[in-house]
């Protein structure tokens, strides 16, 4: 199997033209993040992986993937077109900080840039995908507050595989721990259960 394509149970993802490849972080967020409601936004869609997982998990939702990298949007659009979820998902070239929507989103997912160093990698696409200079967290939160429906949720995956979910509803603080790797170095049963609908 080519390293440029990652096959899941219901779709495949090509990632040869994207700075950020398919990896555990994206799969984890796509399997875990809230996807209830009719409208879902995937900020920084990259390959379209999380948008595809959201569509698979919620067949009734319309999913919009946005990204500032033209090559990523083109590849995400191709991945969506070749999937069984092509009628549910649209991918557009758009900076979330200037994005406006006539209707709010019920769920917003974001696997954001995570490096804060001033020195950026030589590869511009990789720099955009990995460094949060393009999408600082305080600006992201302010924008999500504008785009999110009153009963909506915002799920993101910051570094070190800590996943956060925010809601406008008054809910108690809940902390769950998910072990990804068993003692023998294989994927844990918890992780297998969470991702069983996706991995082959």
N, C-alpha and C positions, 0 to 999 in steps of 0.2 A: 504494500500500500504506500502511495506517495506521501511524503511529509507535508505536501501542500494541501492535503484534504483530510478532514477529520470526519469520520462517519459516525452518526448517531442512529438510534433505532428508526426515527421517522424522517430524518433529514441529514444532509451532509453540508459541511462548511469548508469552503476553500479559503485559505488564509495566506496565500503566497504574495498578495499585493498589499497586505495590511501590516502596519508596524507592530501591532500586538497580535500575537498568535492565540489560537484556542488554548486555554490552560485551565487548571483547577479552579482558579479564582472566578473566572467567568462562569464556568459550569456550576460552581457552588452558589453564586448569586442567582443565576437563572433558575436553579432548582428550588432555592429557598425563598427568594423575595416574594412579596405579596403581589398577586396578579388579579385580584378581584376587580369587578366592574367592567364597564364597556369600553373605556379608553385608557390605553397604557402608553407611556412614553419611556423610551430607552435612550438615555443621554450618553453620547459617546459610543454609539452602537458598534463601531469597528467592523468586524466581520458580519454582524447581524446575529451572532450567536444568542445573546440574551433575548433579543426580540423574537427569535424563532422559538426559544424555550417558553417564553411567555405566551405565544400564540398556541403552542402545543398544550400548555397547561390550562388555557382559557380560550376555548374555541369560539366563544361568543364575543370576544374583545377585538377591537381595532387597535393595532399596535403601530406606533410611529417611532422609527429609529432615526436619530439625528447625529451628525458628526461633522467636524470641521475639516476632515481630511477627504479630499476628492476621491482618491484611490480607494479608500476604505468604503465610502458610500457606494461607489461603483461595484465593488466586490460584494458588499452586503446586499445590494439590489439583485445581483446575479444569484447569490445564495438563496435569497427569498424566492426569486422567480423559479428556481429549480426545486422548491420545496412544496409540500402539500398545503402550505399556509400562505401562498402568494396573494390570495384575495383579502387576507387579514392585515398584511404588513405593508407599510410604505417606508422607504428610507430616503432621507433628503439631506442635502448639504446645507448645514445650518449651525451657527454658533448659538448655544442655548442662552447665552447672556443677551442676545438680541432677538431671540425667538419670541413670537407672540402667538397666542392661540385664542380663537373665539370661544372655545369651551374648555373647562378645566379637565384635568386628567384624574382618573380614579386611582391609578397606580403609576409611580415613577420609579424607574430602576436606573442605577448609575454605578458603573465600575470605573471610578474616576482616575485621573492622573495622580501619581502618588509621590514622585520625587520633588523635593523643594530646593535642591542645590542650584546655585547660580550658573554653574557650568553645564551647558546643554550638550547632548551627544551630537556628533557631526551629522547624523542622519536626521533631517528636519521632521520627517513623518514620525520617526521613533521619539523625537523630542516632544512633539505635540501630544503623542499618545501617553507618554510617561511622566512628563513634568507638569506640576500643577500651576505653573506660571500662567498657563492659558485658561485655567479654571480653578481659581482659588476657592477653598471650601466656603468661606463666608459669603462670597458672591453666589456660589452654587446654591447655598441654603436660601438666600434672599430670593433667587429666581424660582426655586422650587415652591416657596411659599406663595408666589403669585400664580403658578401653573397648577397647583394641586387643588382638587375638589375638597369641599368641606369635610367629607368623610373619607378622603383618600389617604394613601400611605406612600411614603418615600423610603425605598430600600437602597442601601449602598454598601459597598465593600471597601473600607479603608485598608491600609497596609496591614500586613501580618495576619491576614485572614480573620479579622474581626468584622462581623457584619452588623449593620445598624439598621433599624426600621423605625421611622417616625410616623406619628399619626396625629391629626388634630383632635381626635377623640380623647376624652379623659380615661386613660388606662393606667393601671399600675405598671411600674417598672418591672420588666421580666428579663432575666438573664438565663440563657441556655448555652450549654457547652456541647460542641460537636467534635468528637475525636475523629480526625481524618485518617490516621494510620494506626494499625494494630501493632502489638508488640513485635510481631514477626516481620514488620515492614510492609505488609500488604495493606490495601484499603480497608478501613474499619467497616464493621457491619452497619454502623450508623450512616456513614457516608454512602455505602452501597444502597441502603434503603432510600436515602434522600434522592439519589441520582438514578435509581433503577429504571425510570421511564425514559431515560436518555441514552445511557451507555449501552453499546452492543454487548 
